């Protein structure tokens, strides 16, 4: 499986919802 794609989605989610990091 490609984990790089998941990391790219996680980065976009963190940028869209920086509050979710907490």
C-alpha positions in Angstrom: 0.0 0.0 0.0 1.2 3.6 -0.5 1.6 5.3 2.9 2.9 8.4 1.1 -0.6 9.1 -0.1 -2.1 8.8 3.4 0.6 11.2 4.7 -0.4 13.8 2.0 -4.1 13.5 3.1 -3.1 13.8 6.8 -1.0 17.0 6.0 -4.0 18.5 4.1 -6.3 17.6 6.9 -4.0 19.2 9.5 -3.8 22.4 7.3 -7.6 22.4 7.0 -8.2 21.6 10.7 -5.1 22.5 12.7 -7.3 22.1 15.8 -7.7 18.4 15.1 -4.0 18.0 16.0 -4.9 18.4 19.7 
